[in-house]
């Protein structure tokens, strides 16, 4: 797959799942959190990462997210989409067809993105340290995930 097709496939996929594109980021809001997905290009070649972040709290448009230091930053949990055993958390898009990419996106959405929208923060808490991590101290994040 060529880069342009990769970017178009990702954009169309996220939009089909209800995500709204703002700049280079995609957002989907819930009552408990704001989910953000963004594509990050590697500095070391034609490799991309698809990162997801669940910002904890209630958000209204325009979304205000503090991405600064841990002292002021909006509390969040997140990580990266997983691709294959060979690629791990990076996407070497030249190795995939459009159909393979969509299958991988579906797997990631089914495991990492959609369950918190159905089960709430308890899913984030249950899978913290495995599917989700945070720059915040673990005890602080776990306490925030317990709050509803």
Secondary structure, 3 states (H helix, E strand, C coil): CCHHHHHHHHHHHHHHCCCEEECCEEEEECCCEEEEEEEEECCCCCCEEEEEEEEECCCCCCCCCCCCCCCCCCCEEEEECCCCCCCCCCECHHHCCHHHHHHHHHHHHHHHHHHHHHHCHHHHHHCECCCEECCCCHHHHHHHHHCC
